[in-house]
Amino acid sequence: MSVILEPNIPDPDGFYDELLRAHEGLSKAESDALNARLILVLCNHIGDRAVLRAALAAAKSAG
């Protein structure tokens, strides 16, 4: 299974707004911790190590 890199979220702007609102009022450290927890929750949801490995590679090459 490969990683979907094309837009795949219904109403991406709405989701981005929700993501920003989740960070409102947080310090940098709290915001970083929220991002880390969100990443771990989503990784657990995916559960497939090959997909997660491919996602890590894609994210690393994009930066």
C-alpha positions in Angstrom: 0.0 0.0 0.0 1.3 3.4 -0.9 0.9 6.8 0.8 -1.7 9.1 -0.6 0.0 12.4 -1.3 -2.7 14.1 -3.3 -5.4 16.1 -1.4 -7.7 13.6 0.1 -9.5 15.4 2.9 -13.1 16.7 2.3 -13.1 20.4 3.0 -9.4 20.8 3.6 -9.7 24.5 4.4 -12.3 23.6 7.1 -10.0 21.0 8.6 -7.0 23.3 8.5 -9.2 25.8 10.5 -10.0 23.1 13.0 -6.4 22.3 13.4 -5.4 25.9 14.0 -8.2 26.3 16.5 -7.0 23.2 18.4 -3.7 25.1 18.9 -5.3 28.4 20.1 -4.1 29.5 23.5 -1.3 26.9 23.7 2.3 27.7 24.3 4.9 26.6 21.8 5.7 23.6 24.0 2.0 22.7 24.4 1.5 23.1 20.6 4.4 20.8 19.9 3.1 18.2 22.4 -0.4 18.4 20.7 1.2 17.8 17.3 3.2 14.8 18.7 0.1 13.3 20.2 -1.9 13.8 17.0 0.9 12.2 15.0 0.9 9.2 17.3 -2.9 8.8 17.3 -2.9 8.9 13.5 0.0 6.5 13.2 -1.8 4.1 15.5 -4.9 4.4 13.4 -3.0 3.6 10.2 -1.2 0.8 11.9 0.6 -0.4 8.8 4.4 -0.1 9.3 5.1 -0.1 5.6 2.7 2.8 5.1 4.1 4.7 8.1 7.7 4.1 6.8 6.6 5.5 3.4 5.0 8.5 5.0 8.2 9.2 7.0 10.2 9.1 3.8 7.8 11.4 2.0 7.7 13.9 4.8 11.5 13.9 5.1 12.1 14.4 1.4 9.5 17.2 1.3 11.4 19.3 3.9 
